[in-house]
Amino acid sequence: MQICLASFGKSFCFSILTLFNMRINNKGIFAFIAGYHVLLLALLPALIKVYTWEVTALIVAGWAIGCLSITVGYHRLFSHRTYKAKPFFEWVCLLGSGLAIEASAIRWSNDHRIHHSHVDTDKDPYCINKGFWYAHIWWMFDYRKDIDKRLVSDLLKNPRVSFQDRHYGLITLGVNLAYFGIGCLFVSPLASFVGGCLLRLFVIHHCTWFINSLAHVWGSRTYAKEQTAADNAFMALLTFGEGYHNYHHAIASDYRNGVRWYHFDPSKWIIWTSSKLGWTSNLKWVSDVKVRQSLVLKDKSMLLEHLVSELDEKATELRHKLEELSGAYHDKATLLSKKLRELRDATDEQRRRLLNEVRELKKELRDLWKSWVALTTETTQEYRIAHA
């Protein structure tokens, strides 16, 4: 926790200093975002006077539709192709995204794919190493590159996504005017405009931007210790499941971000439920054992590389523990995969025996994983402190 707070403080201070020297390359985007923030601030007193529970419902409904269209559609469907969807499902996401106003699916996916390919480097559009506020908002005013057609060639071939990209301005205007009109049926035009439009947009934008900023400085790094992306349950509440960011960066091809049954991830629930209704298909996911097996090998390689120059007795002991634990986990995981394959063709008598063996192996793997997480977390923290 202390390391996270120190990282946040360092990133925050650096970003404040950086802003003074930052150029505005995208003046139109800057004018729009700064303009609606100023307008919202000016009109908030008037909204308070006419505020009702209906206004709350209007804000929450717009926030949910806009955010889910981004998480379910832009992020997991178009950017990462973690599942396939029927045309009408794609249209729902493409139209609903108009309430978020975060550019077309092609532009959004182009920048996001670059982010994953070059995370935490200078080529990362919203690199957290350039400062908290740069990653949160300023990158949109600074980053200016044409869409790489090779990077989003699959999306350019999609007629619905291409149509949205060509007519994004009109579609977005139409969706927001329609939402404003619906709001006027329940509240005053002033409340519908300030609450249902401006405040709704403010909430969606900052919740989304927090994934680029706060979710890269605050949280746990169980799955990809070498990255700044962190798992944060609080951020998952604000973004309908996107807060499990460390897992996402480790396994971006999984349609789930929250992989535990208790993880708050409405986006994965919608995708899964839609698959049962025939609206989505080919959901990609990685089994827990395979995820952890690959992560153990990756973590071991990374930590041994850090320890290679350390020659003291403690480093030698750590290297021995890493080798021993990783070897034990790999052997048990391989054995479990073998037993699961044997189950497919087993007789009833063999099945009972194998199920008992599988249960025991899963328990041993859980215990080994807990030991591995504790060891690697301690080793990583000590290395960071020693080389701070």
SULLIN-V984094 format. One record per residue. N is the residue number from 1. RES is the residue in three letters. SS is DSSP state (H for helix, E for strand, - for the rest). OMEGA is omega in degrees with one decimal (NA if undefined). Layout:
N RES SS OMEGA
N RES SS OMEGA
This chain:
1 MET - 180.0
2 GLN H 179.3
3 ILE H 179.3
4 CYS H -179.2
5 LEU H 178.6
6 ALA H 178.3
7 SER H 179.4
8 PHE H -178.5
9 GLY H 179.0
10 LYS H -179.6
11 SER H -178.5
12 PHE H -178.8
13 CYS H -179.9
14 PHE H -177.2
15 SER H 177.7
16 ILE H 178.7
17 LEU H -177.8
18 THR H -176.0
19 LEU H -178.4
20 PHE - -178.1
21 ASN - -173.0
22 MET - 175.8
23 ARG - 175.5
24 ILE - -178.9
25 ASN - -179.2
26 ASN - -173.3
27 LYS H 179.2
28 GLY H 178.4
29 ILE H 178.7
30 PHE H -178.5
31 ALA H -179.0
32 PHE H -175.9
33 ILE H 178.4
34 ALA H -177.9
35 GLY H -177.1
36 TYR H 174.5
37 HIS H 179.5
38 VAL H 179.8
39 LEU H 178.2
40 LEU H 179.8
41 LEU H -178.3
42 ALA H -175.1
43 LEU H -179.1
44 LEU H 178.4
45 PRO H 178.7
46 ALA H 178.6
47 LEU H -179.1
48 ILE H -178.3
49 LYS H -176.5
50 VAL - -174.0
51 TYR - 176.6
52 THR - 177.8
53 TRP H 177.6
54 GLU H 177.5
55 VAL H 176.8
56 THR H 179.8
57 ALA H 180.0
58 LEU H 179.2
59 ILE H -177.8
60 VAL H 179.9
61 ALA H 178.7
62 GLY H 177.0
63 TRP H -178.6
64 ALA H -178.0
65 ILE H -178.6
66 GLY H -178.1
67 CYS H -178.4
68 LEU H 176.3
69 SER H 177.5
70 ILE H -175.3
71 THR H -178.3
72 VAL H -175.1
73 GLY H -176.4
74 TYR H -170.7
75 HIS H -170.1
76 ARG H 179.2
77 LEU H -173.1
78 PHE H -177.1
79 SER H -172.7
80 HIS - 177.5
81 ARG - -178.4
82 THR - 175.2
83 TYR - 175.8
84 LYS E -176.5
85 ALA E 175.0
86 LYS - -179.5
87 PRO H -176.9
88 PHE H 178.1
89 PHE H 176.3
90 GLU H 179.1
91 TRP H 178.4
92 VAL H 179.5
93 CYS H -177.2
94 LEU H 179.1
95 LEU H 179.4
96 GLY H -179.9
97 SER H 177.3
98 GLY H 178.2
99 LEU H 179.8
100 ALA - -177.8
101 ILE - 179.7
102 GLU - -179.5
103 ALA - -177.9
104 SER - -179.6
105 ALA H -179.9
106 ILE H 178.9
107 ARG H -178.3
108 TRP H -178.1
109 SER H 178.0
110 ASN H -179.4
111 ASP H -176.9
112 HIS H 177.6
113 ARG H 174.9
114 ILE H 178.4
115 HIS H -178.5
116 HIS H -179.3
117 SER H -174.1
118 HIS - -175.3
119 VAL - 176.9
120 ASP - 175.3
121 THR - -180.0
122 ASP - 179.8
123 LYS - 177.9
124 ASP - -177.3
125 PRO - -179.8
126 TYR - -178.3
127 CYS - -178.5
128 ILE H -179.9
129 ASN H 176.0
130 LYS H 177.9
131 GLY - -177.4
132 PHE H -175.5
133 TRP H 174.1
134 TYR H 179.9
135 ALA H -176.1
136 HIS H -173.0
137 ILE H -168.4
138 TRP H -179.2
139 TRP H -179.4
140 MET H 178.6
141 PHE H -174.6
142 ASP H -173.8
143 TYR - -177.8
144 ARG - 178.3
145 LYS - 178.1
146 ASP - 177.5
147 ILE - 176.9
148 ASP - -174.7
149 LYS - 177.0
150 ARG - -177.6
151 LEU - -177.8
152 VAL - -178.0
153 SER H 179.2
154 ASP H -178.9
155 LEU H 178.3
156 LEU H 178.4
157 LYS - 180.0
158 ASN - -175.1
159 PRO H -178.7
160 ARG H 179.6
161 VAL H 178.8
162 SER H 178.4
163 PHE H 179.3
164 GLN H -179.3
165 ASP H -178.6
166 ARG H -174.9
167 HIS - -173.2
168 TYR H -178.4
169 GLY H -179.3
170 LEU H 179.7
171 ILE H -178.7
172 THR H 177.8
173 LEU H -179.4
174 GLY H -179.6
175 VAL H -178.2
176 ASN H 175.3
177 LEU H 178.2
178 ALA H -180.0
179 TYR H 176.1
180 PHE H 179.6
181 GLY H 177.4
182 ILE H 179.0
183 GLY H -179.5
184 CYS H 176.6
185 LEU - -174.1
186 PHE - -179.2
187 VAL - 179.6
188 SER - 177.5
189 PRO H 178.6
190 LEU H -179.3
191 ALA H 179.2
192 SER H -178.6
193 PHE H -175.4
194 VAL H -177.9
195 GLY H -175.2
196 GLY H -179.0
197 CYS H -173.9
198 LEU H -177.4
199 LEU H 176.2
200 ARG H -179.8
201 LEU H 178.2
202 PHE H -178.5
203 VAL H -179.3
204 ILE H -176.5
205 HIS H -175.3
206 HIS H 174.9
207 CYS H 177.7
208 THR H -176.9
209 TRP H 178.3
210 PHE H 177.0
211 ILE H 178.3
212 ASN H -175.5
213 SER - -173.7
214 LEU H -179.2
215 ALA H 174.1
216 HIS H 178.2
217 VAL - -173.4
218 TRP - 177.1
219 GLY - -178.0
220 SER E 179.9
221 ARG - -176.7
222 THR - -169.7
223 TYR - -179.3
224 ALA - -173.8
225 LYS - -177.3
226 GLU - -176.9
227 GLN - 178.2
228 THR - -179.4
229 ALA - -175.3
230 ALA - 174.7
231 ASP E -175.5
232 ASN - -176.2
233 ALA H 179.2
234 PHE H 178.5
235 MET H 177.2
236 ALA H 178.1
237 LEU H -176.5
238 LEU H -171.7
239 THR H 175.8
240 PHE - 171.8
241 GLY - -175.6
242 GLU - -175.1
243 GLY - 178.8
244 TYR E -165.3
245 HIS H 179.1
246 ASN H 176.7
247 TYR H -178.3
248 HIS H -180.0
249 HIS H 177.3
250 ALA H -176.9
251 ILE - -175.0
252 ALA - -177.4
253 SER - -179.9
254 ASP - -179.8
255 TYR - 178.2
256 ARG - 166.0
257 ASN - 174.5
258 GLY - -172.2
259 VAL - 177.4
260 ARG - -178.4
261 TRP - -177.5
262 TYR - 178.1
263 HIS - 178.9
264 PHE - -178.3
265 ASP - 179.7
266 PRO H -179.7
267 SER H 179.4
268 LYS H 179.1
269 TRP H 178.8
270 ILE H 179.9
271 ILE H -179.1
272 TRP H 179.6
273 THR H 179.0
274 SER H 178.1
275 SER H 178.2
276 LYS H 178.4
277 LEU - 179.2
278 GLY - -178.8
279 TRP - 177.4
280 THR E -178.8
281 SER E 177.5
282 ASN - 179.0
283 LEU - -179.2
284 LYS - 175.9
285 TRP - -177.7
286 VAL - -178.9
287 SER - -176.7
288 ASP H -177.7
289 VAL H 179.9
290 LYS H 176.9
291 VAL H -176.8
292 ARG H 179.0
293 GLN H 179.2
294 SER H -179.6
295 LEU H 177.7
296 VAL H 179.1
297 LEU H -179.2
298 LYS H -179.8
299 ASP H -179.9
300 LYS H -179.5
301 SER H -178.1
302 MET H -176.4
303 LEU H 177.3
304 LEU H 176.9
305 GLU H 177.7
306 HIS H -173.9
307 LEU H -173.0
308 VAL - -178.9
309 SER - -179.9
310 GLU - -173.8
311 LEU - -177.4
312 ASP - -175.3
313 GLU H -179.1
314 LYS H 178.9
315 ALA H 177.9
316 THR H 179.0
317 GLU H 178.5
318 LEU H 178.5
319 ARG H 179.4
320 HIS H -180.0
321 LYS H 179.6
322 LEU H 179.4
323 GLU H -177.2
324 GLU H -178.0
325 LEU H -179.3
326 SER H 178.1
327 GLY H 179.4
328 ALA H -179.2
329 TYR H -179.4
330 HIS H -179.2
331 ASP H -179.5
332 LYS H 179.7
333 ALA H 177.8
334 THR H 178.8
335 LEU H 178.5
336 LEU H 178.3
337 SER H 178.7
338 LYS H -179.8
339 LYS H 179.0
340 LEU H 176.1
341 ARG H 179.5
342 GLU H -178.9
343 LEU H -174.9
344 ARG H -175.8
345 ASP - -175.2
346 ALA - 172.7
347 THR - -179.3
348 ASP H -179.4
349 GLU H 178.0
350 GLN H -178.3
351 ARG H 179.7
352 ARG H 179.9
353 ARG H -178.6
354 LEU H 178.9
355 LEU H 177.2
356 ASN H 178.6
357 GLU H 178.9
358 VAL H 179.0
359 ARG H -179.6
360 GLU H 178.8
361 LEU H 178.9
362 LYS H 177.9
363 LYS H 178.8
364 GLU H 178.5
365 LEU H 177.1
366 ARG H -179.9
367 ASP H 178.6
368 LEU H 179.5
369 TRP H 177.9
370 LYS H 178.7
371 SER H -179.4
372 TRP H 179.4
373 VAL H 180.0
374 ALA H -178.4
375 LEU H -176.6
376 THR H 177.4
377 THR H 178.7
378 GLU H -179.2
379 THR H -179.6
380 THR H -179.4
381 GLN H 179.9
382 GLU H 179.4
383 TYR H -179.9
384 ARG H 179.9
385 ILE H -177.6
386 ALA H -176.3
387 HIS - 179.9
388 ALA - NA
